Amino acid sequence: MQLNFTFFLQIFNFIITYWFLNRFMFKPVLAHILMQKKSEDKINLELKQKQEFIYNLEKQKQEELFDFQEEAGEKYKIDQPEIVDIPAEIECVLDKQEAEYITKIAADILVKRVPHVD
């Protein structure tokens, strides 16, 4: 292996290029990235604190509402509404002529609304 002037010139060129990039490119970019990260961390911390604050306010509101409902229930007796039992099925008595008439009307409606594909 022969070492000539070109090899040493390339090493020197590499050192100069590394120093230049480190001084004018890498350090400023890294500083900017770190500044952005600190800013992002600060915003995330503030967001977390505000979320906790809102959660605590909601919890307090629910407790106050519950206390108010208890006080109002004791102060004003509220009668429970009467529950009406509605039958699930109702018998319908039709004679044969009424049933045929209703069936004919339903069939006419379905034929008009549902297109037939031939």
C-alpha positions, 0 to 999 in steps of 0.5 A: 500500500502506497501512501501519497499526497492525495491520501493526506489531502483527503484526510485534511479535507475531511477534518476541515469539512467536519469542523465547518459542518459541526460549527455552522450546521450541527450545533445550531440545528441541535440547539433549535431542536432542543429549544423546540423540545423544551417548548413542547414539554412546557406546553404539554405540562400546562395542558396536563395541569389544565386537564386536571383542573377541569377534571377537579371542577367537573368532580366538584360540580357533580358533588354539588349537584348530588348534594343539591338533589339530596337537599331538594329531595328532602325539602320537597317530597317528589312523588314518583310518577305512576308507571302504566303497564302497556300491553305488548300486543293488542287484539284487533278484531276485523271481519274478512272484508275489512282485512281484505281492504287493508291488505289491498291498500298495503299491496297498492302502496308497496307496488307503487313504492318498490320498483320491479326489475324485469 
